[in-house]
Amino acid sequence: MNRYELTYIIDAALEETARKELIEKISGLIVANGGEVEKVDETWGKRRLAYAINYKTEGYYVLMY
């Protein structure tokens, strides 16, 4: 099976519980479509964006294998 990486950015204004639910939802979508989530890496955490996206200057980075 091929291995892929997915990096996505979540709105930094979300509370921790909402952020965890969103990460679980995305993991569930991958599993529901036949994929396998090996690891979810949240060590990047909240960082300043290089440029504003929808007028937001910070985001929470998540890396998924």
Predicted model as a PDB file, atoms N, CA, C, CB and O in Angstrom, pLDDT in the B-factor column:
MODEL        1                                                                  
ATOM      1  N   MET A   1       0.835  -1.171   0.000  1.00 73.00           N  
ATOM      2  CA  MET A   1       0.000   0.000   0.000  1.00 73.00           C  
ATOM      3  C   MET A   1       0.888   1.246   0.000  1.00 73.00           C  
ATOM      4  CB  MET A   1      -0.954  -0.009   1.212  1.00 73.00           C  
ATOM      5  O   MET A   1       1.918   1.281   0.674  1.00 73.00           O  
ATOM      6  N   ASN A   2       0.492   2.246  -0.745  1.00 86.00           N  
ATOM      7  CA  ASN A   2       1.231   3.507  -0.779  1.00 86.00           C  
ATOM      8  C   ASN A   2       1.072   4.264   0.529  1.00 86.00           C  
ATOM      9  CB  ASN A   2       0.762   4.374  -1.948  1.00 86.00           C  
ATOM     10  O   ASN A   2       0.026   4.196   1.175  1.00 86.00           O  
ATOM     11  N   ARG A   3       2.113   4.982   0.911  1.00 92.00           N  
ATOM     12  CA  ARG A   3       2.075   5.802   2.116  1.00 92.00           C  
ATOM     13  C   ARG A   3       1.985   7.263   1.690  1.00 92.00           C  
ATOM     14  CB  ARG A   3       3.330   5.550   3.020  1.00 92.00           C  
ATOM     15  O   ARG A   3       2.681   7.698   0.773  1.00 92.00           O  
ATOM     16  N   TYR A   4       1.129   8.004   2.361  1.00 93.00           N  
ATOM     17  CA  TYR A   4       0.927   9.408   2.053  1.00 93.00           C  
ATOM     18  C   TYR A   4       1.051  10.235   3.321  1.00 93.00           C  
ATOM     19  CB  TYR A   4      -0.441   9.632   1.390  1.00 93.00           C  
ATOM     20  O   TYR A   4       0.901   9.730   4.434  1.00 93.00           O  
ATOM     21  N   GLU A   5       1.328  11.514   3.126  1.00 95.00           N  
ATOM     22  CA  GLU A   5       1.323  12.482   4.217  1.00 95.00           C  
ATOM     23  C   GLU A   5       0.276  13.536   3.894  1.00 95.00           C  
ATOM     24  CB  GLU A   5       2.738  13.128   4.424  1.00 95.00           C  
ATOM     25  O   GLU A   5       0.099  13.916   2.736  1.00 95.00           O  
ATOM     26  N   LEU A   6      -0.410  14.002   4.919  1.00 94.00           N  
ATOM     27  CA  LEU A   6      -1.394  15.057   4.767  1.00 94.00           C  
ATOM     28  C   LEU A   6      -1.097  16.117   5.819  1.00 94.00           C  
ATOM     29  CB  LEU A   6      -2.854  14.506   4.901  1.00 94.00           C  
ATOM     30  O   LEU A   6      -1.055  15.822   7.013  1.00 94.00           O  
ATOM     31  N   THR A   7      -0.894  17.336   5.375  1.00 95.00           N  
ATOM     32  CA  THR A   7      -0.701  18.457   6.288  1.00 95.00           C  
ATOM     33  C   THR A   7      -1.843  19.428   6.056  1.00 95.00           C  
ATOM     34  CB  THR A   7       0.694  19.149   6.076  1.00 95.00           C  
ATOM     35  O   THR A   7      -2.102  19.840   4.925  1.00 95.00           O  
ATOM     36  N   TYR A   8      -2.517  19.788   7.124  1.00 95.00           N  
ATOM     37  CA  TYR A   8      -3.600  20.751   7.001  1.00 95.00           C  
ATOM     38  C   TYR A   8      -3.553  21.740   8.157  1.00 95.00           C  
ATOM     39  CB  TYR A   8      -4.961  20.038   6.957  1.00 95.00           C  
ATOM     40  O   TYR A   8      -2.942  21.483   9.195  1.00 95.00           O  
ATOM     41  N   ILE A   9      -4.210  22.870   7.955  1.00 95.00           N  
ATOM     42  CA  ILE A   9      -4.181  23.960   8.928  1.00 95.00           C  
ATOM     43  C   ILE A   9      -5.602  24.197   9.431  1.00 95.00           C  
ATOM     44  CB  ILE A   9      -3.582  25.266   8.302  1.00 95.00           C  
ATOM     45  O   ILE A   9      -6.543  24.333   8.649  1.00 95.00           O  
ATOM     46  N   ILE A  10      -5.732  24.242  10.750  1.00 95.00           N  
ATOM     47  CA  ILE A  10      -7.021  24.488  11.398  1.00 95.00           C  
ATOM     48  C   ILE A  10      -7.011  25.907  11.955  1.00 95.00           C  
ATOM     49  CB  ILE A  10      -7.301  23.438  12.532  1.00 95.00           C  
ATOM     50  O   ILE A  10      -5.966  26.413  12.365  1.00 95.00           O  
ATOM     51  N   ASP A  11      -8.160  26.537  11.966  1.00 95.00           N  
ATOM     52  CA  ASP A  11      -8.305  27.874  12.532  1.00 95.00           C  
ATOM     53  C   ASP A  11      -7.815  27.878  13.980  1.00 95.00           C  
ATOM     54  CB  ASP A  11      -9.778  28.347  12.453  1.00 95.00           C  
ATOM     55  O   ASP A  11      -8.275  27.078  14.793  1.00 95.00           O  
ATOM     56  N   ALA A  12      -6.897  28.763  14.298  1.00 93.00           N  
ATOM     57  CA  ALA A  12      -6.304  28.826  15.635  1.00 93.00           C  
ATOM     58  C   ALA A  12      -7.296  29.300  16.690  1.00 93.00           C  
ATOM     59  CB  ALA A  12      -5.101  29.742  15.625  1.00 93.00           C  
ATOM     60  O   ALA A  12      -7.049  29.132  17.884  1.00 93.00           O  
ATOM     61  N   ALA A  13      -8.409  29.886  16.271  1.00 94.00           N  
ATOM     62  CA  ALA A  13      -9.396  30.380  17.223  1.00 94.00           C  
ATOM     63  C   ALA A  13     -10.270  29.267  17.807  1.00 94.00           C  
ATOM     64  CB  ALA A  13     -10.269  31.411  16.556  1.00 94.00           C  
ATOM     65  O   ALA A  13     -10.978  29.498  18.787  1.00 94.00           O  
ATOM     66  N   LEU A  14     -10.232  28.071  17.225  1.00 93.00           N  
ATOM     67  CA  LEU A  14     -11.024  26.962  17.753  1.00 93.00           C  
ATOM     68  C   LEU A  14     -10.510  26.525  19.119  1.00 93.00           C  
ATOM     69  CB  LEU A  14     -11.004  25.780  16.780  1.00 93.00           C  
ATOM     70  O   LEU A  14      -9.308  26.548  19.384  1.00 93.00           O  
ATOM     71  N   GLU A  15     -11.440  26.129  19.978  1.00 95.00           N  
ATOM     72  CA  GLU A  15     -11.055  25.597  21.283  1.00 95.00           C  
ATOM     73  C   GLU A  15     -10.442  24.214  21.096  1.00 95.00           C  
ATOM     74  CB  GLU A  15     -12.278  25.534  22.244  1.00 95.00           C  
ATOM     75  O   GLU A  15     -10.592  23.588  20.047  1.00 95.00           O  
ATOM     76  N   GLU A  16      -9.746  23.751  22.135  1.00 94.00           N  
ATOM     77  CA  GLU A  16      -9.039  22.473  22.042  1.00 94.00           C  
ATOM     78  C   GLU A  16      -9.993  21.309  21.773  1.00 94.00           C  
ATOM     79  CB  GLU A  16      -8.257  22.214  23.324  1.00 94.00           C  
ATOM     80  O   GLU A  16      -9.679  20.437  20.963  1.00 94.00           O  
ATOM     81  N   THR A  17     -11.147  21.277  22.433  1.00 96.00           N  
ATOM     82  CA  THR A  17     -12.082  20.162  22.223  1.00 96.00           C  
ATOM     83  C   THR A  17     -12.607  20.150  20.791  1.00 96.00           C  
ATOM     84  CB  THR A  17     -13.258  20.249  23.212  1.00 96.00           C  
ATOM     85  O   THR A  17     -12.710  19.087  20.179  1.00 96.00           O  
ATOM     86  N   ALA A  18     -12.939  21.318  20.254  1.00 96.00           N  
ATOM     87  CA  ALA A  18     -13.423  21.396  18.874  1.00 96.00           C  
ATOM     88  C   ALA A  18     -12.328  20.995  17.899  1.00 96.00           C  
ATOM     89  CB  ALA A  18     -13.924  22.813  18.554  1.00 96.00           C  
ATOM     90  O   ALA A  18     -12.598  20.351  16.885  1.00 96.00           O  
ATOM     91  N   ARG A  19     -11.091  21.375  18.204  1.00 95.00           N  
ATOM     92  CA  ARG A  19      -9.958  21.014  17.342  1.00 95.00           C  
ATOM     93  C   ARG A  19      -9.757  19.499  17.343  1.00 95.00           C  
ATOM     94  CB  ARG A  19      -8.662  21.729  17.811  1.00 95.00           C  
ATOM     95  O   ARG A  19      -9.537  18.904  16.288  1.00 95.00           O  
ATOM     96  N   LYS A  20      -9.830  18.873  18.517  1.00 95.00           N  
ATOM     97  CA  LYS A  20      -9.674  17.409  18.608  1.00 95.00           C  
ATOM     98  C   LYS A  20     -10.790  16.705  17.840  1.00 95.00           C  
ATOM     99  CB  LYS A  20      -9.675  16.947  20.090  1.00 95.00           C  
ATOM    100  O   LYS A  20     -10.540  15.712  17.156  1.00 95.00           O  
ATOM    101  N   GLU A  21     -12.018  17.211  17.948  1.00 97.00           N  
ATOM    102  CA  GLU A  21     -13.140  16.613  17.218  1.00 97.00           C  
ATOM    103  C   GLU A  21     -12.932  16.710  15.712  1.00 97.00           C  
ATOM    104  CB  GLU A  21     -14.455  17.294  17.609  1.00 97.00           C  
ATOM    105  O   GLU A  21     -13.237  15.767  14.982  1.00 97.00           O  
ATOM    106  N   LEU A  22     -12.419  17.840  15.245  1.00 96.00           N  
ATOM    107  CA  LEU A  22     -12.159  18.019  13.818  1.00 96.00           C  
ATOM    108  C   LEU A  22     -11.073  17.066  13.329  1.00 96.00           C  
ATOM    109  CB  LEU A  22     -11.756  19.465  13.528  1.00 96.00           C  
ATOM    110  O   LEU A  22     -11.189  16.505  12.239  1.00 96.00           O  
ATOM    111  N   ILE A  23     -10.031  16.878  14.114  1.00 95.00           N  
ATOM    112  CA  ILE A  23      -8.961  15.947  13.747  1.00 95.00           C  
ATOM    113  C   ILE A  23      -9.501  14.525  13.681  1.00 95.00           C  
ATOM    114  CB  ILE A  23      -7.793  16.031  14.755  1.00 95.00           C  
ATOM    115  O   ILE A  23      -9.157  13.772  12.771  1.00 95.00           O  
ATOM    116  N   GLU A  24     -10.346  14.154  14.642  1.00 96.00           N  
ATOM    117  CA  GLU A  24     -10.964  12.818  14.631  1.00 96.00           C  
ATOM    118  C   GLU A  24     -11.884  12.653  13.422  1.00 96.00           C  
ATOM    119  CB  GLU A  24     -11.757  12.578  15.934  1.00 96.00           C  
ATOM    120  O   GLU A  24     -11.938  11.576  12.829  1.00 96.00           O  
ATOM    121  N   LYS A  25     -12.598  13.700  13.058  1.00 97.00           N  
ATOM    122  CA  LYS A  25     -13.503  13.643  11.907  1.00 97.00           C  
ATOM    123  C   LYS A  25     -12.715  13.391  10.624  1.00 97.00           C  
ATOM    124  CB  LYS A  25     -14.316  14.952  11.788  1.00 97.00           C  
ATOM    125  O   LYS A  25     -13.108  12.561   9.805  1.00 97.00           O  
ATOM    126  N   ILE A  26     -11.615  14.098  10.451  1.00 96.00           N  
ATOM    127  CA  ILE A  26     -10.794  13.922   9.252  1.00 96.00           C  
ATOM    128  C   ILE A  26     -10.177  12.527   9.226  1.00 96.00           C  
ATOM    129  CB  ILE A  26      -9.689  14.995   9.189  1.00 96.00           C  
ATOM    130  O   ILE A  26     -10.114  11.895   8.172  1.00 96.00           O  
ATOM    131  N   SER A  27      -9.723  12.046  10.379  1.00 96.00           N  
ATOM    132  CA  SER A  27      -9.193  10.675  10.462  1.00 96.00           C  
ATOM    133  C   SER A  27     -10.274   9.668  10.101  1.00 96.00           C  
ATOM    134  CB  SER A  27      -8.645  10.381  11.877  1.00 96.00           C  
ATOM    135  O   SER A  27     -10.009   8.691   9.401  1.00 96.00           O  
ATOM    136  N   GLY A  28     -11.486   9.903  10.577  1.00 96.00           N  
ATOM    137  CA  GLY A  28     -12.607   9.023  10.266  1.00 96.00           C  
ATOM    138  C   GLY A  28     -12.929   8.992   8.787  1.00 96.00           C  
ATOM    139  O   GLY A  28     -13.271   7.937   8.252  1.00 96.00           O  
ATOM    140  N   LEU A  29     -12.828  10.134   8.113  1.00 96.00           N  
ATOM    141  CA  LEU A  29     -13.069  10.177   6.672  1.00 96.00           C  
ATOM    142  C   LEU A  29     -12.050   9.333   5.910  1.00 96.00           C  
ATOM    143  CB  LEU A  29     -13.029  11.620   6.172  1.00 96.00           C  
ATOM    144  O   LEU A  29     -12.390   8.653   4.941  1.00 96.00           O  
ATOM    145  N   ILE A  30     -10.815   9.386   6.355  1.00 94.00           N  
ATOM    146  CA  ILE A  30      -9.764   8.609   5.696  1.00 94.00           C  
ATOM    147  C   ILE A  30     -10.019   7.114   5.880  1.00 94.00           C  
ATOM    148  CB  ILE A  30      -8.371   8.990   6.253  1.00 94.00           C  
ATOM    149  O   ILE A  30      -9.918   6.340   4.929  1.00 94.00           O  
ATOM    150  N   VAL A  31     -10.346   6.717   7.097  1.00 95.00           N  
ATOM    151  CA  VAL A  31     -10.603   5.301   7.393  1.00 95.00           C  
ATOM    152  C   VAL A  31     -11.856   4.818   6.665  1.00 95.00           C  
ATOM    153  CB  VAL A  31     -10.756   5.084   8.917  1.00 95.00           C  
ATOM    154  O   VAL A  31     -11.876   3.699   6.152  1.00 95.00           O  
ATOM    155  N   ALA A  32     -12.895   5.640   6.615  1.00 97.00           N  
ATOM    156  CA  ALA A  32     -14.146   5.266   5.944  1.00 97.00           C  
ATOM    157  C   ALA A  32     -13.957   5.045   4.447  1.00 97.00           C  
ATOM    158  CB  ALA A  32     -15.199   6.338   6.171  1.00 97.00           C  
ATOM    159  O   ALA A  32     -14.730   4.316   3.826  1.00 97.00           O  
ATOM    160  N   ASN A  33     -12.946   5.663   3.872  1.00 94.00           N  
ATOM    161  CA  ASN A  33     -12.690   5.513   2.439  1.00 94.00           C  
ATOM    162  C   ASN A  33     -11.574   4.526   2.142  1.00 94.00           C  
ATOM    163  CB  ASN A  33     -12.350   6.849   1.834  1.00 94.00           C  
ATOM    164  O   ASN A  33     -10.987   4.557   1.060  1.00 94.00           O  
ATOM    165  N   GLY A  34     -11.275   3.650   3.097  1.00 92.00           N  
ATOM    166  CA  GLY A  34     -10.326   2.569   2.857  1.00 92.00           C  
ATOM    167  C   GLY A  34      -8.892   2.876   3.221  1.00 92.00           C  
ATOM    168  O   GLY A  34      -8.009   2.064   2.945  1.00 92.00           O  
ATOM    169  N   GLY A  35      -8.631   3.996   3.820  1.00 93.00           N  
ATOM    170  CA  GLY A  35      -7.270   4.346   4.208  1.00 93.00           C  
ATOM    171  C   GLY A  35      -6.958   3.906   5.631  1.00 93.00           C  
ATOM    172  O   GLY A  35      -7.814   3.363   6.330  1.00 93.00           O  
ATOM    173  N   GLU A  36      -5.743   4.144   6.040  1.00 94.00           N  
ATOM    174  CA  GLU A  36      -5.300   3.794   7.386  1.00 94.00           C  
ATOM    175  C   GLU A  36      -4.473   4.968   7.922  1.00 94.00           C  
ATOM    176  CB  GLU A  36      -4.464   2.450   7.390  1.00 94.00           C  
ATOM    177  O   GLU A  36      -3.537   5.430   7.269  1.00 94.00           O  
ATOM    178  N   VAL A  37      -4.826   5.436   9.101  1.00 94.00           N  
ATOM    179  CA  VAL A  37      -4.089   6.527   9.725  1.00 94.00           C  
ATOM    180  C   VAL A  37      -3.071   5.909  10.671  1.00 94.00           C  
ATOM    181  CB  VAL A  37      -5.048   7.517  10.480  1.00 94.00           C  
ATOM    182  O   VAL A  37      -3.434   5.311  11.684  1.00 94.00           O  
ATOM    183  N   GLU A  38      -1.782   6.058  10.331  1.00 94.00           N  
ATOM    184  CA  GLU A  38      -0.719   5.494  11.157  1.00 94.00           C  
ATOM    185  C   GLU A  38      -0.376   6.396  12.333  1.00 94.00           C  
ATOM    186  CB  GLU A  38       0.521   5.250  10.318  1.00 94.00           C  
ATOM    187  O   GLU A  38      -0.157   5.924  13.449  1.00 94.00           O  
ATOM    188  N   LYS A  39      -0.331   7.709  12.071  1.00 95.00           N  
ATOM    189  CA  LYS A  39       0.120   8.636  13.098  1.00 95.00           C  
ATOM    190  C   LYS A  39      -0.440  10.019  12.822  1.00 95.00           C  
ATOM    191  CB  LYS A  39       1.655   8.677  13.163  1.00 95.00           C  
ATOM    192  O   LYS A  39      -0.522  10.450  11.672  1.00 95.00           O  
ATOM    193  N   VAL A  40      -0.827  10.712  13.888  1.00 95.00           N  
ATOM    194  CA  VAL A  40      -1.252  12.108  13.797  1.00 95.00           C  
ATOM    195  C   VAL A  40      -0.254  12.910  14.617  1.00 95.00           C  
ATOM    196  CB  VAL A  40      -2.742  12.318  14.313  1.00 95.00           C  
ATOM    197  O   VAL A  40      -0.119  12.708  15.824  1.00 95.00           O  
ATOM    198  N   ASP A  41       0.440  13.819  13.948  1.00 94.00           N  
ATOM    199  CA  ASP A  41       1.493  14.599  14.592  1.00 94.00           C  
ATOM    200  C   ASP A  41       1.034  16.045  14.745  1.00 94.00           C  
ATOM    201  CB  ASP A  41       2.813  14.527  13.777  1.00 94.00           C  
ATOM    202  O   ASP A  41       0.815  16.747  13.758  1.00 94.00           O  
ATOM    203  N   GLU A  42       0.891  16.480  15.996  1.00 91.00           N  
ATOM    204  CA  GLU A  42       0.446  17.841  16.273  1.00 91.00           C  
ATOM    205  C   GLU A  42       1.570  18.684  16.879  1.00 91.00           C  
ATOM    206  CB  GLU A  42      -0.759  17.819  17.214  1.00 91.00           C  
ATOM    207  O   GLU A  42       1.294  19.707  17.506  1.00 91.00           O  
ATOM    208  N   THR A  43       2.816  18.281  16.706  1.00 89.00           N  
ATOM    209  CA  THR A  43       3.925  18.979  17.347  1.00 89.00           C  
ATOM    210  C   THR A  43       4.191  20.356  16.742  1.00 89.00           C  
ATOM    211  CB  THR A  43       5.172  18.141  17.258  1.00 89.00           C  
ATOM    212  O   THR A  43       4.787  21.207  17.401  1.00 89.00           O  
ATOM    213  N   TRP A  44       3.764  20.590  15.510  1.00 91.00           N  
ATOM    214  CA  TRP A  44       3.954  21.916  14.928  1.00 91.00           C  
ATOM    215  C   TRP A  44       3.103  22.928  15.666  1.00 91.00           C  
ATOM    216  CB  TRP A  44       3.608  21.915  13.429  1.00 91.00           C  
ATOM    217  O   TRP A  44       3.537  24.053  15.911  1.00 91.00           O  
ATOM    218  N   GLY A  45       1.896  22.530  16.021  1.00 90.00           N  
ATOM    219  CA  GLY A  45       1.024  23.381  16.812  1.00 90.00           C  
ATOM    220  C   GLY A  45       0.636  24.691  16.148  1.00 90.00           C  
ATOM    221  O   GLY A  45       0.532  24.777  14.924  1.00 90.00           O  
ATOM    222  N   LYS A  46       0.424  25.701  16.968  1.00 94.00           N  
ATOM    223  CA  LYS A  46      -0.031  27.012  16.512  1.00 94.00           C  
ATOM    224  C   LYS A  46       1.162  27.820  16.011  1.00 94.00           C  
ATOM    225  CB  LYS A  46      -0.766  27.770  17.650  1.00 94.00           C  
ATOM    226  O   LYS A  46       2.152  27.999  16.720  1.00 94.00           O  
ATOM    227  N   ARG A  47       1.046  28.304  14.771  1.00 95.00           N  
ATOM    228  CA  ARG A  47       2.126  29.083  14.159  1.00 95.00           C  
ATOM    229  C   ARG A  47       1.547  30.246  13.363  1.00 95.00           C  
ATOM    230  CB  ARG A  47       3.000  28.190  13.246  1.00 95.00           C  
ATOM    231  O   ARG A  47       0.383  30.241  12.962  1.00 95.00           O  
ATOM    232  N   ARG A  48       2.381  31.215  13.156  1.00 96.00           N  
ATOM    233  CA  ARG A  48       2.010  32.360  12.340  1.00 96.00           C  
ATOM    234  C   ARG A  48       2.086  31.950  10.873  1.00 96.00           C  
ATOM    235  CB  ARG A  48       2.931  33.585  12.632  1.00 96.00           C  
ATOM    236  O   ARG A  48       3.042  31.295  10.459  1.00 96.00           O  
ATOM    237  N   LEU A  49       1.091  32.329  10.095  1.00 94.00           N  
ATOM    238  CA  LEU A  49       1.066  32.024   8.671  1.00 94.00           C  
ATOM    239  C   LEU A  49       1.954  33.001   7.909  1.00 94.00           C  
ATOM    240  CB  LEU A  49      -0.374  32.069   8.130  1.00 94.00           C  
ATOM    241  O   LEU A  49       2.132  34.141   8.338  1.00 94.00           O  
ATOM    242  N   ALA A  50       2.503  32.573   6.802  1.00 94.00           N  
ATOM    243  CA  ALA A  50       3.358  33.432   5.987  1.00 94.00           C  
ATOM    244  C   ALA A  50       2.561  34.592   5.407  1.00 94.00           C  
ATOM    245  CB  ALA A  50       4.014  32.625   4.861  1.00 94.00           C  
ATOM    246  O   ALA A  50       3.090  35.691   5.234  1.00 94.00           O  
ATOM    247  N   TYR A  51       1.300  34.350   5.110  1.00 94.00           N  
ATOM    248  CA  TYR A  51       0.401  35.397   4.633  1.00 94.00           C  
ATOM    249  C   TYR A  51      -1.003  35.064   5.139  1.00 94.00           C  
ATOM    250  CB  TYR A  51       0.433  35.517   3.058  1.00 94.00           C  
ATOM    251  O   TYR A  51      -1.304  33.909   5.438  1.00 94.00           O  
ATOM    252  N   ALA A  52      -1.839  36.060   5.229  1.00 94.00           N  
ATOM    253  CA  ALA A  52      -3.189  35.870   5.769  1.00 94.00           C  
ATOM    254  C   ALA A  52      -4.040  35.010   4.836  1.00 94.00           C  
ATOM    255  CB  ALA A  52      -3.869  37.230   5.998  1.00 94.00           C  
ATOM    256  O   ALA A  52      -4.002  35.172   3.616  1.00 94.00           O  
ATOM    257  N   ILE A  53      -4.797  34.106   5.420  1.00 92.00           N  
ATOM    258  CA  ILE A  53      -5.761  33.279   4.704  1.00 92.00           C  
ATOM    259  C   ILE A  53      -7.118  33.588   5.327  1.00 92.00           C  
ATOM    260  CB  ILE A  53      -5.403  31.725   4.789  1.00 92.00           C  
ATOM    261  O   ILE A  53      -7.327  33.354   6.517  1.00 92.00           O  
ATOM    262  N   ASN A  54      -8.030  34.108   4.533  1.00 92.00           N  
ATOM    263  CA  ASN A  54      -9.336  34.554   5.036  1.00 92.00           C  
ATOM    264  C   ASN A  54      -9.178  35.488   6.230  1.00 92.00           C  
ATOM    265  CB  ASN A  54     -10.199  33.348   5.428  1.00 92.00           C  
ATOM    266  O   ASN A  54      -9.914  35.386   7.211  1.00 92.00           O  
ATOM    267  N   TYR A  55      -8.230  36.382   6.138  1.00 94.00           N  
ATOM    268  CA  TYR A  55      -7.936  37.402   7.148  1.00 94.00           C  
ATOM    269  C   TYR A  55      -7.438  36.819   8.469  1.00 94.00           C  
ATOM    270  CB  TYR A  55      -9.167  38.230   7.404  1.00 94.00           C  
ATOM    271  O   TYR A  55      -7.463  37.510   9.488  1.00 94.00           O  
ATOM    272  N   LYS A  56      -6.992  35.580   8.474  1.00 94.00           N  
ATOM    273  CA  LYS A  56      -6.431  34.943   9.666  1.00 94.00           C  
ATOM    274  C   LYS A  56      -4.915  34.920   9.511  1.00 94.00           C  
ATOM    275  CB  LYS A  56      -7.005  33.491   9.871  1.00 94.00           C  
ATOM    276  O   LYS A  56      -4.401  34.603   8.439  1.00 94.00           O  
ATOM    277  N   THR A  57      -4.206  35.253  10.573  1.00 95.00           N  
ATOM    278  CA  THR A  57      -2.745  35.299  10.502  1.00 95.00           C  
ATOM    279  C   THR A  57      -2.075  34.155  11.255  1.00 95.00           C  
ATOM    280  CB  THR A  57      -2.249  36.612  11.046  1.00 95.00           C  
ATOM    281  O   THR A  57      -0.857  34.000  11.176  1.00 95.00           O  
ATOM    282  N   GLU A  58      -2.854  33.347  11.988  1.00 96.00           N  
ATOM    283  CA  GLU A  58      -2.305  32.195  12.705  1.00 96.00           C  
ATOM    284  C   GLU A  58      -3.145  30.962  12.395  1.00 96.00           C  
ATOM    285  CB  GLU A  58      -2.263  32.458  14.238  1.00 96.00           C  
ATOM    286  O   GLU A  58      -4.336  31.061  12.100  1.00 96.00           O  
ATOM    287  N   GLY A  59      -2.503  29.804  12.469  1.00 96.00           N  
ATOM    288  CA  GLY A  59      -3.194  28.549  12.246  1.00 96.00           C  
ATOM    289  C   GLY A  59      -2.566  27.444  13.060  1.00 96.00           C  
ATOM    290  O   GLY A  59      -1.429  27.559  13.520  1.00 96.00           O  
ATOM    291  N   TYR A  60      -3.323  26.361  13.236  1.00 96.00           N  
ATOM    292  CA  TYR A  60      -2.857  25.192  13.976  1.00 96.00           C  
ATOM    293  C   TYR A  60      -2.544  24.098  12.957  1.00 96.00           C  
ATOM    294  CB  TYR A  60      -3.929  24.707  15.031  1.00 96.00           C  
ATOM    295  O   TYR A  60      -3.442  23.611  12.270  1.00 96.00           O  
ATOM    296  N   TYR A  61      -1.277  23.714  12.859  1.00 96.00           N  
ATOM    297  CA  TYR A  61      -0.826  22.747  11.853  1.00 96.00           C  
ATOM    298  C   TYR A  61      -0.957  21.314  12.376  1.00 96.00           C  
ATOM    299  CB  TYR A  61       0.636  23.033  11.449  1.00 96.00           C  
ATOM    300  O   TYR A  61      -0.640  21.024  13.530  1.00 96.00           O  
ATOM    301  N   VAL A  62      -1.431  20.433  11.501  1.00 96.00           N  
ATOM    302  CA  VAL A  62      -1.557  19.010  11.827  1.00 96.00           C  
ATOM    303  C   VAL A  62      -0.947  18.212  10.676  1.00 96.00           C  
ATOM    304  CB  VAL A  62      -3.066  18.600  12.070  1.00 96.00           C  
ATOM    305  O   VAL A  62      -1.246  18.459   9.508  1.00 96.00           O  
ATOM    306  N   LEU A  63      -0.096  17.261  11.020  1.00 96.00           N  
ATOM    307  CA  LEU A  63       0.529  16.374  10.031  1.00 96.00           C  
ATOM    308  C   LEU A  63       0.028  14.972  10.284  1.00 96.00           C  
ATOM    309  CB  LEU A  63       2.093  16.432  10.102  1.00 96.00           C  
ATOM    310  O   LEU A  63       0.078  14.483  11.413  1.00 96.00           O  
ATOM    311  N   MET A  64      -0.462  14.314   9.230  1.00 96.00           N  
ATOM    312  CA  MET A  64      -1.037  12.987   9.358  1.00 96.00           C  
ATOM    313  C   MET A  64      -0.358  12.039   8.383  1.00 96.00           C  
ATOM    314  CB  MET A  64      -2.557  13.022   9.114  1.00 96.00           C  
ATOM    315  O   MET A  64      -0.144  12.383   7.220  1.00 96.00           O  
ATOM    316  N   TYR A  65      -0.017  10.843   8.857  1.00 95.00           N  
ATOM    317  CA  TYR A  65       0.594   9.812   8.005  1.00 95.00           C  
ATOM    318  C   TYR A  65      -0.422   8.712   7.759  1.00 95.00           C  
ATOM    319  CB  TYR A  65       1.890   9.230   8.656  1.00 95.00           C  
ATOM    320  O   TYR A  65      -0.124   7.740   7.066  1.00 95.00           O  
TER     321      TYR A  65                                                      
ENDMDL                                                                          
END                                                                             
